[in-house]
Amino acid sequence: MHPVSIDQLLDKIATEQLFGAGHNRSDFVVVTIGRGIGMGMVVNGQVYESAHGGAGELGHHIILTGAGTPQALEDLAADPAVVAGVTDYDVIGVSYYPQWSTFSIAEVGAQVGHLRQRFGKDVMVLETAYGWTRDAVDEMANNVLSQSIPGYPFSPDGQRRFLIDLMQALISNGALGAVYWEPAWVSTGCSTRWGQGAHWDNATLFDFTGDLLEGAAYLSHEYR
């Protein structure tokens, strides 16, 4: 496996700190998959760098994550990983945000079925979310998720139906399921270097008063 320079990971790390799973966290790990498998670490809010300017590298039993969309995974992650000899992993994971994907829910289901057959691995959606409102309560920039798709308005019921239909499409095509990200990124009185509140408070599973939204019912829904 080729060494991974820390410089190759800085853009990804910055994105995770601003908008991703690393937001408001002082310690997290970023995994990138392309021609090689790279790992960047943030420790106490600082990018960890070895004495020789290298970043982390991963061994086996990894989870393959796509570049934001299911359709990008084969070209940008899975195929290069196989070429590089990385086959000893358990799950292929993809992200699905309709705002940044050309795939419909049905097409996502078909794609995960294709990935299962082609690579012989379990598949799941490791990141998905959908707005329940277009309003916001914070002083930061506009909500990150701002585009709905036909048939699923930004409303509590629209969010619920999106999640249930997505889960059904995944399960019907043999996927393990979906992880909602980020269900509790609500606005609070806390502040960061970027301002007060959250960019994601219209796409959580809690309303502006902290009550659980009906979208959370996708977790207990009885799928066929």
C-alpha positions as CSV (number, residue, x, y, z in Angstrom):
1,M,0.0,0.0,0.0
2,H,1.3,3.4,-0.9
3,P,2.2,5.8,2.0
4,V,-0.4,8.5,2.6
5,S,0.7,12.1,3.0
6,I,-1.0,14.1,5.7
7,D,-1.4,16.9,3.1
8,Q,-3.8,14.6,1.2
9,L,-6.1,14.4,4.2
10,L,-6.2,18.0,5.3
11,D,-9.2,19.0,3.0
12,K,-11.2,16.0,4.2
13,I,-10.3,16.7,7.8
14,A,-11.4,20.3,7.5
15,T,-14.7,19.3,6.0
16,E,-15.4,16.8,8.8
17,Q,-14.6,19.5,11.4
18,L,-16.9,22.0,9.7
19,F,-19.8,19.9,8.6
20,G,-19.2,16.2,9.3
21,A,-19.0,13.7,12.1
22,G,-16.0,15.6,13.6
23,H,-18.0,18.8,14.2
24,N,-17.7,19.9,17.9
25,R,-15.3,17.0,18.6
26,S,-11.7,17.4,19.6
27,D,-10.7,13.8,18.8
28,F,-11.8,11.9,15.7
29,V,-10.5,9.8,12.8
30,V,-11.0,10.3,9.1
31,V,-10.7,7.4,6.7
32,T,-10.1,8.0,2.9
33,I,-10.2,5.4,0.3
34,G,-8.8,5.9,-3.2
35,R,-5.7,4.2,-4.7
36,G,-4.7,3.7,-1.1
37,I,-6.4,3.6,2.3
38,G,-5.6,6.6,4.3
39,M,-6.4,7.6,7.9
40,G,-6.0,11.0,9.5
41,M,-6.3,11.6,13.2
42,V,-7.3,14.8,15.1
43,V,-6.2,14.6,18.7
44,N,-7.1,17.4,21.2
45,G,-8.2,19.5,18.2
46,Q,-5.0,19.2,16.3
47,V,-4.1,17.2,13.3
48,Y,-1.8,14.3,14.3
49,E,1.3,14.1,12.2
50,S,4.2,11.6,12.4
51,A,7.8,12.7,12.6
52,H,8.2,12.1,8.9
53,G,5.0,14.0,7.8
54,G,3.0,10.8,7.3
55,A,-0.6,10.1,8.2
56,G,-2.2,7.0,9.5
57,E,-2.6,3.8,7.5
58,L,-5.2,1.1,8.0
59,G,-4.8,-2.7,7.8
60,H,-7.6,-5.2,7.4
61,H,-11.2,-5.4,8.4
62,I,-12.0,-1.9,7.2
63,I,-15.3,-0.5,6.2
64,L,-15.4,1.0,2.7
65,T,-17.1,4.3,2.5
66,G,-18.2,6.0,-0.7
67,A,-17.5,9.5,-1.7
68,G,-20.8,10.9,-0.6
69,T,-23.0,9.0,-3.2
70,P,-23.7,5.4,-3.9
71,Q,-22.8,5.8,-7.6
72,A,-19.3,7.0,-6.8
73,L,-18.3,4.1,-4.7
74,E,-17.2,1.7,-7.4
75,D,-15.0,4.1,-9.3
76,L,-13.5,6.0,-6.3
77,A,-13.3,3.4,-3.6
78,A,-14.2,-0.3,-4.1
79,D,-12.5,-1.0,-7.5
80,P,-9.3,0.8,-6.5
81,A,-9.3,-1.0,-3.2
82,V,-9.6,-4.4,-4.9
83,V,-6.8,-3.5,-7.3
84,A,-4.6,-2.5,-4.3
85,G,-5.3,-5.9,-2.8
86,V,-7.7,-4.8,-0.1
87,T,-10.3,-7.5,0.1
88,D,-10.4,-8.5,3.8
89,Y,-13.2,-6.3,4.9
90,D,-16.7,-7.0,6.1
91,V,-19.0,-4.2,5.0
92,I,-19.3,-1.7,2.1
93,G,-20.7,1.5,3.4
94,V,-22.2,4.4,1.4
95,S,-23.6,7.8,2.1
96,Y,-26.9,8.8,0.7
97,Y,-28.1,12.4,0.8
98,P,-30.6,13.1,-2.0
99,Q,-29.4,16.7,-2.2
100,W,-26.0,15.5,-3.5
101,S,-27.0,12.3,-5.3
102,T,-28.6,11.7,-8.7
103,F,-30.1,8.5,-7.4
104,S,-33.7,8.0,-6.4
105,I,-34.6,5.9,-3.4
106,A,-35.4,3.0,-5.7
107,E,-32.1,3.4,-7.5
108,V,-30.2,3.4,-4.3
109,G,-31.8,0.1,-3.4
110,A,-30.9,-1.4,-6.8
111,Q,-27.3,-0.1,-6.4
112,V,-26.7,-1.7,-3.1
113,G,-28.0,-5.0,-4.5
114,H,-25.5,-4.6,-7.4
115,L,-22.7,-3.9,-4.9
116,R,-23.6,-7.0,-2.9
117,Q,-23.5,-9.2,-5.9
118,R,-20.4,-7.7,-7.5
119,F,-18.2,-7.7,-4.4
120,G,-19.8,-10.4,-2.3
121,K,-20.0,-8.1,0.8
122,D,-22.7,-6.8,3.1
123,V,-23.7,-3.3,2.2
124,M,-25.3,-0.6,4.3
125,V,-26.0,3.2,4.2
126,L,-23.7,4.6,6.9
127,E,-25.0,8.2,6.5
128,T,-28.3,9.6,5.6
129,A,-30.6,12.5,6.7
130,Y,-33.6,14.4,5.5
131,G,-35.1,17.7,6.5
132,W,-38.2,18.0,8.5
133,T,-38.5,21.8,8.1
134,R,-37.0,24.7,6.2
135,D,-36.8,26.9,9.3
136,A,-33.8,27.4,11.5
137,V,-33.3,28.7,15.0
138,D,-29.6,29.6,15.0
139,E,-27.4,32.5,14.0
140,M,-25.1,30.5,11.7
141,A,-25.2,30.0,8.0
142,N,-28.2,28.5,6.2
143,N,-29.1,24.9,6.8
144,V,-26.8,22.5,5.0
145,L,-29.8,20.4,3.8
146,S,-32.1,22.6,1.8
147,Q,-33.3,20.6,-1.2
148,S,-36.2,18.2,-1.0
149,I,-37.1,15.5,-3.5
150,P,-40.5,15.0,-5.2
151,G,-43.0,13.2,-3.0
152,Y,-41.1,14.0,0.2
153,P,-41.7,17.6,1.4
154,F,-39.6,19.0,4.2
155,S,-42.0,18.2,7.0
156,P,-42.1,15.7,9.9
157,D,-44.3,13.3,7.8
158,G,-42.1,13.8,4.7
159,Q,-39.0,13.0,6.7
160,R,-40.7,9.9,8.2
161,R,-41.8,8.6,4.8
162,F,-38.4,9.2,3.2
163,L,-36.7,7.2,5.9
164,I,-39.2,4.3,5.9
165,D,-39.2,4.1,2.1
166,L,-35.4,4.2,2.0
167,M,-35.0,1.5,4.6
168,Q,-37.5,-0.7,2.8
169,A,-35.7,-0.2,-0.5
170,L,-32.4,-1.2,1.2
171,I,-33.8,-4.2,3.0
172,S,-35.6,-5.5,-0.1
173,N,-32.3,-5.5,-1.9
174,G,-30.4,-7.3,0.9
175,A,-28.7,-4.3,2.6
176,L,-28.2,-4.3,6.4
177,G,-30.0,-1.0,6.8
178,A,-29.2,2.7,7.3
179,V,-27.6,4.9,10.0
180,Y,-29.2,8.3,10.5
181,W,-26.6,11.1,10.8
182,E,-26.9,13.3,12.7
183,P,-30.1,12.8,14.7
184,A,-29.3,15.1,17.7
185,W,-27.3,17.9,16.1
186,V,-29.7,20.5,17.5
187,S,-29.1,24.1,18.2
188,T,-28.1,25.1,21.7
189,G,-26.7,28.1,23.5
190,C,-23.2,26.7,23.0
191,S,-20.8,28.4,20.5
192,T,-17.9,27.3,18.4
193,R,-15.4,29.2,16.4
194,W,-18.0,29.3,13.6
195,G,-20.9,30.7,15.6
196,Q,-23.8,29.6,17.8
197,G,-26.2,26.8,16.9
198,A,-26.1,24.2,14.3
199,H,-26.2,24.0,10.5
200,W,-28.2,20.7,10.8
201,D,-31.1,21.6,13.2
202,N,-33.6,21.2,10.4
203,A,-32.5,17.6,9.7
204,T,-32.4,16.1,13.1
205,L,-34.8,13.7,14.6
206,F,-35.8,16.2,17.3
207,D,-37.8,19.4,16.8
208,F,-36.8,22.9,18.0
209,T,-38.2,22.2,21.5
210,G,-36.3,18.9,21.9
211,D,-39.3,16.6,21.3
212,L,-38.8,13.4,19.2
213,L,-40.1,13.7,15.7
214,E,-42.2,11.1,14.0
215,G,-39.2,10.4,11.6
216,A,-37.7,8.3,14.4
217,A,-40.5,5.7,13.8
218,Y,-38.3,4.3,10.9
219,L,-36.3,2.6,13.6
220,S,-39.2,0.5,14.8
221,H,-41.2,0.2,11.6
222,E,-42.0,-3.4,10.5
223,Y,-40.4,-3.9,7.2
224,R,-41.3,-6.5,4.6
